[in-house]
């Protein structure tokens, strides 16, 4: 039975669709919508609502000309053109059109750079990654399934490849990671042949065949998927996870005792699953105990992991830098890993206000994420008292977290150098930090004269 999308254009897309259809008619070209737009329209729900990009497949060599014509017709900036691949990108109204000419690509197994030549519509869809991404839509809404399998696989919620999986992954090994990312984001299953091929070829997911930046981007998309736990388990089962974050491997089989219900590795995956849908927090949850195997000891027959926070922060930083994450994110995650035990150790009766203020001060901008990480960490075990994180959060509000985080030394470096006649040096940072810590502890008001009096009473702070 024919499948038709009605209306063909979602609200907001009508002008672009009309322009493409008209320019194709004028030039006697055939242009169709392909890929994610068709897939997500058929899936409906949130996927349909989130569509912000549409791929236009132009039969022959006319994609760049088509994009230029559409930009002129819609009075838009000229498209960004990629001559080598015969593609063009056009932005409009917070949306994007991607134009591509139907083509055939052949790859050297050691490279991601393809040899591109013109092809038919069938050639083009067969070179694509998964059957659910090969579906085409004509301008009357008719859906075309040139592989003969796309609609059936979409109905079955199955990730399968247009060609034999090994051939599809040979062309671009990143597709192995994309397969698992799609399974996690769409809540699909992997076809058994796809899973087997990924496991067999997992060793190819590494530079120079696939750049670390591309691996990072796909991994990040998977980490913020609703089914992240299932995605991580598939990555592990197919031997891709060890290619991405090898630091996690040592936690397999390492039992923890106490409230823990999983080994170190399983606990990390569960904590990431239970963390909020935020890349920084989920990375921190996945890596928060990565230092445990390095410090593991048995004392009186019980496992201990003393200092795993500091060791883990260093290891997490190295892992994220290897994946080419930006420095700001690396700093945030390492802060969270270093501090992740502090909220869990909170004792409502035993902690004075100054201890809470110090936690707020140390966490800085990552305070909310730190509390969320603590909840995920505790819920990924049999820890009985998750409520205490809520109590800690309420206490932080009463103490005015913003005011604590904003605490700065009442004295500037210039004032200190002038007063003591000393040149710039590490001593300035040491003195200012000591003044800030004293304010956090409630031992010093945030007042310049009080600060001078404090330094007079503590001359050791000025020692070289």
C-alpha positions in Angstrom: 0.0 0.0 0.0 1.5 3.4 -1.0 2.7 5.6 1.9 2.1 9.3 1.8 3.0 12.1 4.1 0.2 14.7 4.5 1.0 17.5 4.4 4.4 17.1 2.7 5.8 20.2 4.3 5.6 20.8 8.0 4.7 24.3 9.2 7.5 26.7 8.4 8.9 24.6 5.6 6.3 25.5 3.0 8.3 28.3 1.3 11.5 26.3 1.1 9.7 23.2 -0.3 7.8 25.3 -2.8 11.0 27.0 -3.9 12.9 23.7 -4.4 10.0 22.3 -6.4 9.7 25.3 -8.6 13.4 25.6 -9.3 13.6 21.9 -10.1 10.7 22.3 -12.6 12.3 25.3 -14.3 15.6 23.4 -14.8 14.0 20.0 -15.7 15.7 18.4 -12.7 14.4 15.8 -10.3 14.8 16.7 -6.6 13.4 14.8 -3.7 13.5 15.0 0.1 15.7 12.2 1.5 16.7 10.8 4.9 16.0 12.2 8.4 13.0 14.3 7.5 11.2 11.4 5.9 12.2 9.0 8.7 11.2 11.4 11.5 7.9 12.4 9.8 7.0 8.7 9.7 8.0 8.2 13.3 6.0 11.3 14.4 5.9 12.6 18.0 8.9 14.5 19.3 11.1 13.4 16.4 8.8 15.2 14.0 8.7 18.3 16.2 12.5 18.6 16.4 13.1 18.7 12.6 15.4 21.6 11.8 17.2 20.3 8.7 16.0 18.8 5.4 18.2 17.0 2.9 17.4 17.5 -0.8 18.7 14.8 -3.2 19.1 16.1 -6.7 19.4 13.6 -9.5 22.6 14.1 -11.5 25.0 16.9 -10.9 22.7 19.8 -10.1 22.8 20.2 -6.3 25.0 23.3 -6.2 23.1 25.0 -8.9 19.8 24.1 -7.3 20.9 25.5 -3.9 22.0 28.7 -5.6 18.7 29.1 -7.4 16.7 28.4 -4.3 18.7 31.0 -2.3 18.0 33.6 -5.0 14.3 32.7 -5.2 14.0 33.0 -1.4 16.3 36.1 -1.1 18.7 34.3 1.1 22.5 34.5 1.5 24.3 32.4 -1.1 24.7 28.7 0.0 27.9 27.3 1.5 29.3 25.1 -1.3 31.4 22.0 -1.1 32.6 21.5 -4.6 34.4 18.3 -4.1 31.3 16.4 -2.9 28.9 18.3 -5.0 26.9 19.5 -2.0 25.6 22.8 -0.6 24.2 24.1 2.6 21.6 26.8 2.9 20.4 28.5 6.1 17.0 30.2 6.5 14.9 31.1 9.6 16.8 28.9 12.0 16.5 26.0 9.6 18.8 24.4 7.1 18.6 22.8 3.6 21.3 20.4 2.6 21.6 19.8 -1.2 23.4 16.8 -2.5 23.8 15.4 -6.0 23.1 11.7 -6.5 26.4 10.0 -6.4 28.5 6.9 -5.9 31.4 7.0 -3.4 34.3 4.6 -3.2 36.8 4.5 -0.4 40.3 3.4 0.3 40.0 1.3 3.5 42.8 3.4 5.1 41.1 6.7 4.5 37.9 8.6 5.0 38.3 10.6 1.7 36.1 9.1 -0.9 36.3 9.1 -4.7 33.0 10.7 -5.8 31.3 10.1 -9.2 27.8 10.8 -10.5 25.2 8.1 -9.8 21.5 7.3 -10.0 19.0 7.9 -7.1 19.2 4.1 -6.4 23.1 4.3 -6.4 22.8 7.2 -3.9 20.5 5.6 -1.4 22.4 2.3 -1.5 25.6 4.2 -0.4 23.8 5.6 2.7 24.3 4.3 6.2 21.0 2.7 7.2 17.9 1.7 5.4 15.7 3.9 7.6 17.7 6.9 6.2 17.2 5.9 2.6 13.6 6.8 2.3 12.7 9.5 -0.3 9.7 11.9 -0.4 8.3 13.4 -3.6 6.6 16.8 -3.4 3.1 15.3 -3.2 4.1 13.5 -0.1 4.6 10.1 -1.7 7.3 8.1 0.1 9.7 6.1 -2.1 11.6 3.1 -0.8 14.2 2.2 -3.4 15.9 -0.4 -1.2 12.6 -2.2 -0.6 13.5 -2.5 3.1 13.4 1.0 4.6 9.7 1.1 5.4 9.8 -2.4 6.9 12.8 -1.7 9.0 11.2 1.5 10.2 8.1 -0.3 11.1 10.1 -3.0 12.9 12.3 -0.3 14.6 15.4 -2.0 13.3 18.8 -0.6 12.3 19.9 -2.3 9.2 22.3 -1.4 6.3 21.3 -1.0 2.6 24.4 -3.1 1.6 26.0 -6.0 3.5 27.0 -4.4 6.8 30.8 -5.0 6.3 30.6 -3.0 3.0 28.7 -0.2 4.6 31.1 0.1 7.5 34.2 -0.3 5.2 33.1 2.9 3.6 33.0 4.8 6.9 33.8 3.0 10.2 32.1 5.9 12.1 28.8 4.3 10.9 29.4 1.6 13.5 29.1 4.2 16.3 26.2 6.0 14.4 24.3 2.6 14.3 24.4 2.4 18.1 23.7 6.1 18.5 20.6 5.7 16.4 19.5 2.6 18.3 19.8 4.7 21.5 18.2 7.9 20.3 15.4 6.2 18.3 14.9 3.2 20.7 15.5 0.8 17.8 17.3 -2.6 17.9 20.4 -3.5 15.9 19.9 -6.1 13.2 22.0 -9.1 14.3 24.2 -8.9 11.2 24.9 -5.2 12.0 25.9 -6.0 15.6 28.1 -8.8 14.4 29.8 -6.7 11.8 30.5 -3.9 14.3 32.1 -6.3 16.7 34.3 -7.7 14.0 35.4 -4.3 12.7 35.5 -2.4 16.0 39.3 -1.9 15.7 38.8 0.4 12.8 37.1 3.1 15.0 40.3 5.0 15.5 42.5 7.7 13.9 43.6 8.1 11.2 40.7 6.2 9.6 38.2 8.1 11.7 39.2 11.4 13.3 38.9 11.7 17.1 36.6 14.8 16.6 34.1 12.8 14.7 34.1 10.0 17.3 33.7 12.6 20.0 30.7 14.2 18.3 28.9 10.9 17.8 29.7 9.7 21.3 28.3 13.0 22.7 25.0 12.6 20.9 24.7 9.1 22.3 25.4 10.2 25.8 22.5 12.6 25.8 20.1 10.1 24.3 17.1 8.9 26.4 18.3 5.3 26.1 21.9 6.1 27.0 22.2 3.0 29.2 21.3 0.7 26.4 23.6 2.6 24.1 26.5 2.2 26.4 25.8 -1.5 26.9 25.8 -1.9 23.1 29.0 0.0 22.8 30.6 -2.4 25.3 29.1 -5.5 23.7 30.5 -4.5 20.3 33.9 -3.6 21.7 33.5 0.1 20.6 33.5 1.5 24.2 37.0 0.4 24.9 38.1 2.2 21.7 36.5 5.4 23.0 37.1 5.4 26.7 39.6 2.6 27.4 40.0 3.9 31.0 36.7 2.2 32.0 37.9 -1.3 31.2 39.9 -1.8 34.5 36.6 -1.5 36.4 35.1 -4.7 35.0 34.8 -7.3 37.6 36.1 -5.0 40.4 33.7 -5.4 43.2 33.2 -2.5 45.6 31.4 -3.8 48.7 29.4 -1.6 51.0 26.2 -0.2 49.5 27.4 -0.9 45.9 25.3 -3.3 43.9 27.5 -3.4 40.8 31.2 -3.7 39.9 33.0 -0.4 39.2 32.3 -0.6 35.5 28.6 -1.5 35.8 28.1 1.2 38.4 29.6 3.8 36.1 27.2 2.9 33.3 24.2 2.9 35.6 25.2 6.3 37.1 25.5 7.8 33.6 22.0 6.4 32.8 20.5 8.0 36.0 22.2 11.4 35.5 20.3 14.3 34.0 20.3 14.7 30.2 23.3 17.0 30.2 26.6 16.1 28.4 28.9 17.4 31.2 27.0 15.6 34.0 26.7 12.4 32.1 30.4 12.4 31.2 31.2 13.0 34.9 28.9 10.2 35.9 30.5 7.8 33.5 34.0 8.7 34.7 33.4 9.6 38.3 35.0 6.3 39.6 37.5 5.8 36.9 40.3 6.2 39.4 39.2 3.3 41.7 41.2 0.5 40.0 44.4 2.5 40.4 44.1 2.9 44.1 42.3 -0.4 45.0 43.5 -2.1 48.2 42.1 -4.8 50.4 42.1 -3.9 54.1 40.9 -6.5 56.5 39.4 -8.3 53.5 37.4 -5.3 52.4 38.0 -3.2 49.2 39.1 0.4 49.7 39.6 3.1 47.1 41.3 5.9 49.1 42.1 9.0 47.0 40.2 7.7 43.9 38.6 11.1 43.4 42.0 12.9 42.8 43.4 10.1 40.7 40.1 9.8 38.8 40.0 13.5 38.0 43.5 13.3 36.4 42.4 10.2 34.4 39.1 11.7 33.3 40.9 14.8 32.1 43.3 12.7 30.0 40.4 10.7 28.5 38.5 13.8 27.6 41.5 15.6 26.1 42.2 12.6 24.0 38.7 12.8 22.6 39.3 16.5 21.8 36.7 17.9 24.2 37.0 21.7 24.7 39.0 22.8 27.7 36.0 24.3 29.5 34.1 21.0 29.5 37.2 19.1 30.6 37.6 21.5 33.5 34.0 21.1 34.5 34.1 17.3 34.4 37.4 17.0 36.3 36.0 19.4 39.0 32.9 17.2 39.3 35.0 14.0 39.5 37.3 15.5 42.1 34.4 16.6 44.3 31.9 13.9 43.7 32.2 12.3 47.2 31.7 15.5 49.1 27.9 15.8 48.9 27.6 12.0 49.6 29.7 12.5 52.8 27.3 15.3 53.9 26.2 14.9 57.5 23.3 17.2 58.5 24.2 17.0 62.2 28.0 16.9 61.8 28.6 19.6 59.2 28.9 23.2 60.3 27.8 26.0 58.0 31.4 26.7 57.1 31.8 23.2 55.7 28.7 23.8 53.5 30.0 27.2 52.4 33.4 25.6 51.5 31.6 23.0 49.3 29.8 25.7 47.5 33.0 27.7 47.1 34.9 24.7 45.7 32.1 23.6 43.3 31.6 27.1 41.9 29.6 27.0 38.7 29.3 23.3 38.8 27.4 23.2 42.1 24.0 22.1 40.6 25.7 19.5 38.4 27.6 18.2 41.5 24.4 17.7 43.4 22.8 15.9 40.4 25.9 13.7 40.1 25.7 12.8 43.8 22.0 11.8 43.3 22.9 9.6 40.3 25.9 8.1 42.1 23.8 7.1 45.1 20.8 5.9 43.1 23.2 3.6 41.2 23.8 1.7 44.4 21.8 0.6 47.4 22.6 3.7 49.3 19.6 4.3 51.6 19.8 8.1 52.2 19.5 10.0 48.9 17.1 12.4 50.7 20.1 14.0 52.4 21.2 15.6 49.0 17.9 17.4 49.0 18.5 18.5 52.6 22.0 19.7 51.6 20.5 21.7 48.6 18.0 23.3 50.9 20.7 24.3 53.4 22.8 25.7 50.6 19.8 27.9 49.6 19.4 29.1 53.1 23.1 30.1 53.2 22.8 31.9 49.9 24.9 30.0 47.4 25.2 32.9 45.0 26.7 35.1 47.7 29.2 32.4 48.7 30.3 31.8 45.1 30.8 35.5 44.6 33.2 35.9 47.5 36.4 37.6 46.5 39.4 38.9 48.3 38.7 42.4 49.8 42.3 43.3 48.8 43.6 43.5 45.3 47.1 42.4 44.2 48.0 46.0 43.6 47.0 47.0 47.1 49.0 44.1 48.6 52.2 45.0 46.6 52.0 48.7 47.5 51.4 48.0 51.2 54.2 45.4 51.6 56.6 46.8 48.9 56.9 43.5 47.2 56.9 42.6 43.5 54.4 40.3 41.8 54.6 36.6 42.6 52.8 33.5 43.9 52.5 35.1 47.3 49.7 37.3 46.0 47.5 34.4 45.0 48.3 32.7 48.3 47.3 35.7 50.4 44.1 36.4 48.4 43.1 32.7 48.6 43.6 32.7 52.4 41.5 35.8 52.8 38.7 34.2 50.7 38.9 31.0 52.7 38.6 33.0 56.0 35.5 34.7 54.7 34.0 31.4 53.6 34.7 30.0 57.1 33.0 32.9 58.7 36.3 34.0 60.4 36.5 37.3 58.5 34.0 39.8 57.3 34.3 40.9 53.6 35.9 44.2 54.5 39.3 45.7 53.5 40.2 47.0 57.0 39.3 43.7 58.5 41.5 42.0 55.9 44.5 44.2 56.8 43.9 43.4 60.5 43.7 39.7 59.6 47.0 39.7 57.8 48.7 41.5 60.7 47.5 38.8 63.0 48.7 36.1 60.5 52.2 37.2 59.3 52.9 33.6 58.2 50.7 34.2 55.2 53.2 36.8 53.9 56.3 34.5 54.2 58.1 33.7 50.9 
